[in-house]
């Protein structure tokens, strides 16, 4: 079974309940060989993603108060999600 986690929670939250639950699900799914998980995030500043070894992502202007930081990160992650959905096999 293949499971794709959307980027939105990890794009919007640096800390928080739902992103922690998703991170725990991603971590726990590694023990099931018939479950393939993927996270369509390219940029994130989420603390719980740092605990996961198998997720590749980039920090995005972490220590900046730039007004459009979240909007640019959301747009880039949305395009990455669309690509994941288009080319998933």
Chimera marker file (.cmm) of the C-alpha trace (Angstrom):
<marker_set name="trace">
<marker id="1" x="0.000" y="0.000" z="0.000" r="1" g="1" b="0" radius="0.5"/>
<marker id="2" x="1.253" y="3.484" z="-0.847" r="1" g="1" b="0" radius="0.5"/>
<marker id="3" x="0.431" y="6.487" z="1.354" r="1" g="1" b="0" radius="0.5"/>
<marker id="4" x="1.198" y="10.088" z="0.386" r="1" g="1" b="0" radius="0.5"/>
<marker id="5" x="1.127" y="12.673" z="3.160" r="1" g="1" b="0" radius="0.5"/>
<marker id="6" x="0.285" y="16.187" z="2.029" r="1" g="1" b="0" radius="0.5"/>
<marker id="7" x="2.655" y="19.075" z="2.723" r="1" g="1" b="0" radius="0.5"/>
<marker id="8" x="0.149" y="21.538" z="4.201" r="1" g="1" b="0" radius="0.5"/>
<marker id="9" x="0.515" y="20.702" z="7.878" r="1" g="1" b="0" radius="0.5"/>
<marker id="10" x="4.311" y="20.689" z="7.717" r="1" g="1" b="0" radius="0.5"/>
<marker id="11" x="4.302" y="23.932" z="5.714" r="1" g="1" b="0" radius="0.5"/>
<marker id="12" x="2.113" y="25.785" z="8.200" r="1" g="1" b="0" radius="0.5"/>
<marker id="13" x="3.245" y="24.444" z="11.576" r="1" g="1" b="0" radius="0.5"/>
<marker id="14" x="6.688" y="24.608" z="13.147" r="1" g="1" b="0" radius="0.5"/>
<marker id="15" x="5.232" y="22.814" z="16.181" r="1" g="1" b="0" radius="0.5"/>
<marker id="16" x="1.757" y="21.460" z="16.704" r="1" g="1" b="0" radius="0.5"/>
<marker id="17" x="-0.536" y="18.558" z="17.351" r="1" g="1" b="0" radius="0.5"/>
<marker id="18" x="-1.418" y="17.330" z="13.880" r="1" g="1" b="0" radius="0.5"/>
<marker id="19" x="2.120" y="17.616" z="12.513" r="1" g="1" b="0" radius="0.5"/>
<marker id="20" x="3.368" y="15.589" z="15.472" r="1" g="1" b="0" radius="0.5"/>
<marker id="21" x="0.757" y="12.893" z="14.805" r="1" g="1" b="0" radius="0.5"/>
<marker id="22" x="1.704" y="12.745" z="11.114" r="1" g="1" b="0" radius="0.5"/>
<marker id="23" x="5.399" y="12.508" z="12.039" r="1" g="1" b="0" radius="0.5"/>
<marker id="24" x="4.638" y="9.607" z="14.393" r="1" g="1" b="0" radius="0.5"/>
<marker id="25" x="2.636" y="7.874" z="11.637" r="1" g="1" b="0" radius="0.5"/>
<marker id="26" x="5.542" y="8.306" z="9.219" r="1" g="1" b="0" radius="0.5"/>
<marker id="27" x="7.963" y="6.939" z="11.807" r="1" g="1" b="0" radius="0.5"/>
<marker id="28" x="5.735" y="3.991" z="12.716" r="1" g="1" b="0" radius="0.5"/>
<marker id="29" x="4.997" y="3.013" z="9.129" r="1" g="1" b="0" radius="0.5"/>
<marker id="30" x="8.671" y="2.156" z="8.588" r="1" g="1" b="0" radius="0.5"/>
<marker id="31" x="8.144" y="-1.064" z="10.567" r="1" g="1" b="0" radius="0.5"/>
<marker id="32" x="5.555" y="-2.316" z="8.038" r="1" g="1" b="0" radius="0.5"/>
<marker id="33" x="7.230" y="-3.669" z="4.904" r="1" g="1" b="0" radius="0.5"/>
<marker id="34" x="4.039" y="-3.589" z="2.823" r="1" g="1" b="0" radius="0.5"/>
<marker id="35" x="3.408" y="0.120" z="3.509" r="1" g="1" b="0" radius="0.5"/>
<marker id="36" x="5.294" y="2.707" z="1.447" r="1" g="1" b="0" radius="0.5"/>
<marker id="37" x="4.932" y="6.245" z="2.776" r="1" g="1" b="0" radius="0.5"/>
<marker id="38" x="5.967" y="9.477" z="1.135" r="1" g="1" b="0" radius="0.5"/>
<marker id="39" x="5.715" y="13.091" z="2.238" r="1" g="1" b="0" radius="0.5"/>
<marker id="40" x="5.319" y="15.714" z="-0.480" r="1" g="1" b="0" radius="0.5"/>
<marker id="41" x="7.224" y="18.423" z="1.342" r="1" g="1" b="0" radius="0.5"/>
<marker id="42" x="10.203" y="20.184" z="-0.176" r="1" g="1" b="0" radius="0.5"/>
<marker id="43" x="10.624" y="23.004" z="2.372" r="1" g="1" b="0" radius="0.5"/>
<marker id="44" x="9.650" y="22.988" z="6.040" r="1" g="1" b="0" radius="0.5"/>
<marker id="45" x="10.716" y="24.375" z="9.403" r="1" g="1" b="0" radius="0.5"/>
<marker id="46" x="8.816" y="21.741" z="11.369" r="1" g="1" b="0" radius="0.5"/>
<marker id="47" x="10.618" y="20.425" z="14.440" r="1" g="1" b="0" radius="0.5"/>
<marker id="48" x="9.171" y="16.904" z="14.192" r="1" g="1" b="0" radius="0.5"/>
<marker id="49" x="10.536" y="16.310" z="10.699" r="1" g="1" b="0" radius="0.5"/>
<marker id="50" x="14.050" y="16.694" z="12.088" r="1" g="1" b="0" radius="0.5"/>
<marker id="51" x="13.474" y="13.496" z="14.082" r="1" g="1" b="0" radius="0.5"/>
<marker id="52" x="12.748" y="11.452" z="10.944" r="1" g="1" b="0" radius="0.5"/>
<marker id="53" x="15.711" y="9.950" z="9.125" r="1" g="1" b="0" radius="0.5"/>
<marker id="54" x="14.000" y="8.925" z="5.907" r="1" g="1" b="0" radius="0.5"/>
<marker id="55" x="12.416" y="12.293" z="4.995" r="1" g="1" b="0" radius="0.5"/>
<marker id="56" x="14.427" y="14.574" z="2.725" r="1" g="1" b="0" radius="0.5"/>
<marker id="57" x="13.542" y="18.280" z="2.903" r="1" g="1" b="0" radius="0.5"/>
<marker id="58" x="15.165" y="21.708" z="3.232" r="1" g="1" b="0" radius="0.5"/>
<marker id="59" x="14.778" y="24.308" z="5.971" r="1" g="1" b="0" radius="0.5"/>
<marker id="60" x="13.228" y="27.479" z="4.590" r="1" g="1" b="0" radius="0.5"/>
<marker id="61" x="14.553" y="30.841" z="5.834" r="1" g="1" b="0" radius="0.5"/>
<marker id="62" x="14.135" y="29.592" z="9.388" r="1" g="1" b="0" radius="0.5"/>
<marker id="63" x="15.227" y="32.674" z="11.362" r="1" g="1" b="0" radius="0.5"/>
<marker id="64" x="13.598" y="35.328" z="9.241" r="1" g="1" b="0" radius="0.5"/>
<marker id="65" x="10.480" y="37.422" z="9.728" r="1" g="1" b="0" radius="0.5"/>
<marker id="66" x="10.034" y="37.867" z="5.992" r="1" g="1" b="0" radius="0.5"/>
<marker id="67" x="6.396" y="38.718" z="5.336" r="1" g="1" b="0" radius="0.5"/>
<marker id="68" x="5.876" y="36.245" z="2.475" r="1" g="1" b="0" radius="0.5"/>
<marker id="69" x="7.858" y="33.318" z="3.884" r="1" g="1" b="0" radius="0.5"/>
<marker id="70" x="4.869" y="31.009" z="4.449" r="1" g="1" b="0" radius="0.5"/>
<marker id="71" x="3.237" y="31.883" z="1.118" r="1" g="1" b="0" radius="0.5"/>
<marker id="72" x="6.382" y="31.121" z="-0.897" r="1" g="1" b="0" radius="0.5"/>
<marker id="73" x="6.967" y="27.901" z="1.034" r="1" g="1" b="0" radius="0.5"/>
<marker id="74" x="3.338" y="26.809" z="0.507" r="1" g="1" b="0" radius="0.5"/>
<marker id="75" x="3.520" y="27.526" z="-3.238" r="1" g="1" b="0" radius="0.5"/>
<marker id="76" x="6.767" y="25.567" z="-3.689" r="1" g="1" b="0" radius="0.5"/>
<marker id="77" x="5.422" y="22.638" z="-1.665" r="1" g="1" b="0" radius="0.5"/>
<marker id="78" x="2.132" y="22.685" z="-3.573" r="1" g="1" b="0" radius="0.5"/>
<marker id="79" x="3.972" y="22.385" z="-6.890" r="1" g="1" b="0" radius="0.5"/>
<marker id="80" x="6.015" y="19.528" z="-5.421" r="1" g="1" b="0" radius="0.5"/>
<marker id="81" x="2.799" y="17.773" z="-4.282" r="1" g="1" b="0" radius="0.5"/>
<marker id="82" x="1.288" y="18.071" z="-7.747" r="1" g="1" b="0" radius="0.5"/>
<marker id="83" x="4.422" y="16.543" z="-9.239" r="1" g="1" b="0" radius="0.5"/>
<marker id="84" x="4.241" y="13.660" z="-6.733" r="1" g="1" b="0" radius="0.5"/>
<marker id="85" x="0.638" y="12.985" z="-7.712" r="1" g="1" b="0" radius="0.5"/>
<marker id="86" x="1.271" y="13.238" z="-11.466" r="1" g="1" b="0" radius="0.5"/>
<marker id="87" x="4.259" y="10.941" z="-11.537" r="1" g="1" b="0" radius="0.5"/>
<marker id="88" x="3.361" y="8.462" z="-8.800" r="1" g="1" b="0" radius="0.5"/>
<marker id="89" x="3.307" y="4.894" z="-10.009" r="1" g="1" b="0" radius="0.5"/>
<link id1="1" id2="2" r="1" g="1" b="0" radius="0.2"/>
<link id1="2" id2="3" r="1" g="1" b="0" radius="0.2"/>
<link id1="3" id2="4" r="1" g="1" b="0" radius="0.2"/>
<link id1="4" id2="5" r="1" g="1" b="0" radius="0.2"/>
<link id1="5" id2="6" r="1" g="1" b="0" radius="0.2"/>
<link id1="6" id2="7" r="1" g="1" b="0" radius="0.2"/>
<link id1="7" id2="8" r="1" g="1" b="0" radius="0.2"/>
<link id1="8" id2="9" r="1" g="1" b="0" radius="0.2"/>
<link id1="9" id2="10" r="1" g="1" b="0" radius="0.2"/>
<link id1="10" id2="11" r="1" g="1" b="0" radius="0.2"/>
<link id1="11" id2="12" r="1" g="1" b="0" radius="0.2"/>
<link id1="12" id2="13" r="1" g="1" b="0" radius="0.2"/>
<link id1="13" id2="14" r="1" g="1" b="0" radius="0.2"/>
<link id1="14" id2="15" r="1" g="1" b="0" radius="0.2"/>
<link id1="15" id2="16" r="1" g="1" b="0" radius="0.2"/>
<link id1="16" id2="17" r="1" g="1" b="0" radius="0.2"/>
<link id1="17" id2="18" r="1" g="1" b="0" radius="0.2"/>
<link id1="18" id2="19" r="1" g="1" b="0" radius="0.2"/>
<link id1="19" id2="20" r="1" g="1" b="0" radius="0.2"/>
<link id1="20" id2="21" r="1" g="1" b="0" radius="0.2"/>
<link id1="21" id2="22" r="1" g="1" b="0" radius="0.2"/>
<link id1="22" id2="23" r="1" g="1" b="0" radius="0.2"/>
<link id1="23" id2="24" r="1" g="1" b="0" radius="0.2"/>
<link id1="24" id2="25" r="1" g="1" b="0" radius="0.2"/>
<link id1="25" id2="26" r="1" g="1" b="0" radius="0.2"/>
<link id1="26" id2="27" r="1" g="1" b="0" radius="0.2"/>
<link id1="27" id2="28" r="1" g="1" b="0" radius="0.2"/>
<link id1="28" id2="29" r="1" g="1" b="0" radius="0.2"/>
<link id1="29" id2="30" r="1" g="1" b="0" radius="0.2"/>
<link id1="30" id2="31" r="1" g="1" b="0" radius="0.2"/>
<link id1="31" id2="32" r="1" g="1" b="0" radius="0.2"/>
<link id1="32" id2="33" r="1" g="1" b="0" radius="0.2"/>
<link id1="33" id2="34" r="1" g="1" b="0" radius="0.2"/>
<link id1="34" id2="35" r="1" g="1" b="0" radius="0.2"/>
<link id1="35" id2="36" r="1" g="1" b="0" radius="0.2"/>
<link id1="36" id2="37" r="1" g="1" b="0" radius="0.2"/>
<link id1="37" id2="38" r="1" g="1" b="0" radius="0.2"/>
<link id1="38" id2="39" r="1" g="1" b="0" radius="0.2"/>
<link id1="39" id2="40" r="1" g="1" b="0" radius="0.2"/>
<link id1="40" id2="41" r="1" g="1" b="0" radius="0.2"/>
<link id1="41" id2="42" r="1" g="1" b="0" radius="0.2"/>
<link id1="42" id2="43" r="1" g="1" b="0" radius="0.2"/>
<link id1="43" id2="44" r="1" g="1" b="0" radius="0.2"/>
<link id1="44" id2="45" r="1" g="1" b="0" radius="0.2"/>
<link id1="45" id2="46" r="1" g="1" b="0" radius="0.2"/>
<link id1="46" id2="47" r="1" g="1" b="0" radius="0.2"/>
<link id1="47" id2="48" r="1" g="1" b="0" radius="0.2"/>
<link id1="48" id2="49" r="1" g="1" b="0" radius="0.2"/>
<link id1="49" id2="50" r="1" g="1" b="0" radius="0.2"/>
<link id1="50" id2="51" r="1" g="1" b="0" radius="0.2"/>
<link id1="51" id2="52" r="1" g="1" b="0" radius="0.2"/>
<link id1="52" id2="53" r="1" g="1" b="0" radius="0.2"/>
<link id1="53" id2="54" r="1" g="1" b="0" radius="0.2"/>
<link id1="54" id2="55" r="1" g="1" b="0" radius="0.2"/>
<link id1="55" id2="56" r="1" g="1" b="0" radius="0.2"/>
<link id1="56" id2="57" r="1" g="1" b="0" radius="0.2"/>
<link id1="57" id2="58" r="1" g="1" b="0" radius="0.2"/>
<link id1="58" id2="59" r="1" g="1" b="0" radius="0.2"/>
<link id1="59" id2="60" r="1" g="1" b="0" radius="0.2"/>
<link id1="60" id2="61" r="1" g="1" b="0" radius="0.2"/>
<link id1="61" id2="62" r="1" g="1" b="0" radius="0.2"/>
<link id1="62" id2="63" r="1" g="1" b="0" radius="0.2"/>
<link id1="63" id2="64" r="1" g="1" b="0" radius="0.2"/>
<link id1="64" id2="65" r="1" g="1" b="0" radius="0.2"/>
<link id1="65" id2="66" r="1" g="1" b="0" radius="0.2"/>
<link id1="66" id2="67" r="1" g="1" b="0" radius="0.2"/>
<link id1="67" id2="68" r="1" g="1" b="0" radius="0.2"/>
<link id1="68" id2="69" r="1" g="1" b="0" radius="0.2"/>
<link id1="69" id2="70" r="1" g="1" b="0" radius="0.2"/>
<link id1="70" id2="71" r="1" g="1" b="0" radius="0.2"/>
<link id1="71" id2="72" r="1" g="1" b="0" radius="0.2"/>
<link id1="72" id2="73" r="1" g="1" b="0" radius="0.2"/>
<link id1="73" id2="74" r="1" g="1" b="0" radius="0.2"/>
<link id1="74" id2="75" r="1" g="1" b="0" radius="0.2"/>
<link id1="75" id2="76" r="1" g="1" b="0" radius="0.2"/>
<link id1="76" id2="77" r="1" g="1" b="0" radius="0.2"/>
<link id1="77" id2="78" r="1" g="1" b="0" radius="0.2"/>
<link id1="78" id2="79" r="1" g="1" b="0" radius="0.2"/>
<link id1="79" id2="80" r="1" g="1" b="0" radius="0.2"/>
<link id1="80" id2="81" r="1" g="1" b="0" radius="0.2"/>
<link id1="81" id2="82" r="1" g="1" b="0" radius="0.2"/>
<link id1="82" id2="83" r="1" g="1" b="0" radius="0.2"/>
<link id1="83" id2="84" r="1" g="1" b="0" radius="0.2"/>
<link id1="84" id2="85" r="1" g="1" b="0" radius="0.2"/>
<link id1="85" id2="86" r="1" g="1" b="0" radius="0.2"/>
<link id1="86" id2="87" r="1" g="1" b="0" radius="0.2"/>
<link id1="87" id2="88" r="1" g="1" b="0" radius="0.2"/>
<link id1="88" id2="89" r="1" g="1" b="0" radius="0.2"/>
</marker_set>
